[in-house]
Amino acid sequence: MNSIQSILNTARKTIDLERDAIANLSQLLTNDFANAVSLIYNSKGRVIITGIGKSAIIANKIVATLNSTGTPAVFMHAADAIHGDLGLILEDDVVICISKSGNTPEIKVLVPLIKNAKNKMIAITGNDKSFLAQQADYILNTYVEQEACPNNLAPTTSTTAQLVIGDALAVCLLELRGFSSKDFAKYHPGGALGKRLYLRVSDLSSVNQKPRVELHTTAKQVIVEISEKMLGVTAVVDNNKIAGIITDGDLRRMLTKSDAFIHLTAKDIMSSNPKRIDEDAMAIDAMELMETHGISQLLVEKNGEYAGVIHIHDLIKEGII
């Protein structure tokens, strides 16, 4: 059995090999890369990305990245393309073929068919002298000196290089399109990332109860209000303007300081100038404010008036924390 140190050495060697290969990619960039980006950006069609084997898996990842950053893309398996899926390619589409060698049988059959249809073709290949490279309009060279596999056979370093070039394409296109965080949220509405970018305070506070008492409300009524609304807090308002806040903690401190609290009012118990947030603010801003001040609730305002409460549990429930 290999020792722990031997395993760690192999892992480090793999990481170092792939790191060096990625670093070398920047030296392989030519005007073809910039022209390929411009071609896709100015295209009226989609990006069709094809490959076989491990390259097909990388193609799927690049498709997903492009789609999520504003560039419509479709995956087409190279083997399936020559058995009917070639119909996926429309007149204005740009085709990206991914192949380490650029000389696989499927690529040699597929590429002439793409050329006959007069679609522009970009090659992502580690062999700039290959059949694929010779037929492509633009070559994105992903040459690697060796695979991380000790037999130099299993696609490892080469697929990492393909993936990095795909990311570089996507980021360049993203910047050209001026793709913003709002755009990102539009394409990712269901995930935690999307929620961080589009969910507003009002989306959460509006479904909560709105505990509130007046300045002259008795301590007993304050306790009842906090208990009934079950948020561990109540706002103290004056003409619907926030005057203060009373939390469960404030009540406990009151009880330790005074044996007779019947005569006390909300004004006597409350903390003045509580942290608050506008209902149109982003939920992520509410989270940051809570974290900064070590609190669990924020009072919410609308047009300067009390509008409700947002609780840290609301953020946890939505997966923002």
CORBELKA-V422449 format. One record per residue. N is the residue number from 1. PSI is psi in whole degrees, 0 to 359 (none if undefined). Layout:
N/PSI, N/PSI
This chain:
1/137, 2/145, 3/163, 4/319, 5/322, 6/318, 7/315, 8/322, 9/319, 10/318, 11/316, 12/321, 13/318, 14/312, 15/318, 16/319, 17/314, 18/324, 19/313, 20/323, 21/318, 22/318, 23/326, 24/339, 25/322, 26/332, 27/341, 28/352, 29/136, 30/184, 31/338, 32/324, 33/311, 34/320, 35/326, 36/318, 37/314, 38/320, 39/311, 40/318, 41/321, 42/355, 43/145, 44/352, 45/200, 46/176, 47/122, 48/121, 49/129, 50/156, 51/179, 52/154, 53/222, 54/329, 55/329, 56/323, 57/317, 58/321, 59/318, 60/319, 61/318, 62/320, 63/313, 64/319, 65/316, 66/313, 67/322, 68/352, 69/21, 70/5, 71/109, 72/128, 73/152, 74/138, 75/138, 76/116, 77/134, 78/322, 79/319, 80/332, 81/321, 82/7, 83/33, 84/331, 85/356, 86/339, 87/348, 88/331, 89/119, 90/171, 91/317, 92/5, 93/148, 94/134, 95/131, 96/121, 97/129, 98/124, 99/126, 100/309, 101/329, 102/11, 103/17, 104/153, 105/320, 106/320, 107/320, 108/332, 109/319, 110/316, 111/314, 112/328, 113/321, 114/318, 115/321, 116/328, 117/357, 118/22, 119/142, 120/142, 121/133, 122/131, 123/129, 124/104, 125/153, 126/4, 127/97, 128/3, 129/7, 130/170, 131/316, 132/313, 133/320, 134/331, 135/342, 136/154, 137/325, 138/142, 139/127, 140/106, 141/120, 142/38, 143/136, 144/146, 145/322, 146/155, 147/157, 148/337, 149/131, 150/339, 151/0, 152/38, 153/306, 154/127, 155/112, 156/288, 157/321, 158/320, 159/328, 160/318, 161/319, 162/316, 163/318, 164/319, 165/320, 166/318, 167/320, 168/318, 169/311, 170/317, 171/321, 172/317, 173/321, 174/315, 175/320, 176/324, 177/352, 178/38, 179/118, 180/176, 181/329, 182/320, 183/318, 184/317, 185/324, 186/326, 187/352, 188/53, 189/336, 190/342, 191/171, 192/324, 193/314, 194/318, 195/324, 196/334, 197/339, 198/340, 199/128, 200/162, 201/318, 202/332, 203/332, 204/316, 205/333, 206/337, 207/353, 208/159, 209/163, 210/79, 211/134, 212/143, 213/164, 214/169, 215/325, 216/1, 217/137, 218/159, 219/321, 220/317, 221/327, 222/314, 223/318, 224/316, 225/315, 226/320, 227/316, 228/323, 229/347, 230/37, 231/1, 232/18, 233/157, 234/148, 235/147, 236/120, 237/155, 238/108, 239/41, 240/11, 241/142, 242/120, 243/334, 244/186, 245/145, 246/125, 247/171, 248/320, 249/321, 250/321, 251/317, 252/318, 253/323, 254/317, 255/329, 256/337, 257/335, 258/130, 259/329, 260/106, 261/3, 262/325, 263/349, 264/150, 265/174, 266/323, 267/328, 268/333, 269/329, 270/158, 271/126, 272/160, 273/55, 274/160, 275/136, 276/166, 277/147, 278/145, 279/340, 280/355, 281/160, 282/145, 283/326, 284/329, 285/324, 286/318, 287/314, 288/323, 289/319, 290/316, 291/319, 292/320, 293/3, 294/41, 295/165, 296/347, 297/154, 298/140, 299/143, 300/138, 301/152, 302/119, 303/39, 304/2, 305/157, 306/132, 307/354, 308/198, 309/139, 310/132, 311/150, 312/332, 313/331, 314/320, 315/321, 316/317, 317/324, 318/358, 319/13, 320/330, 321/none
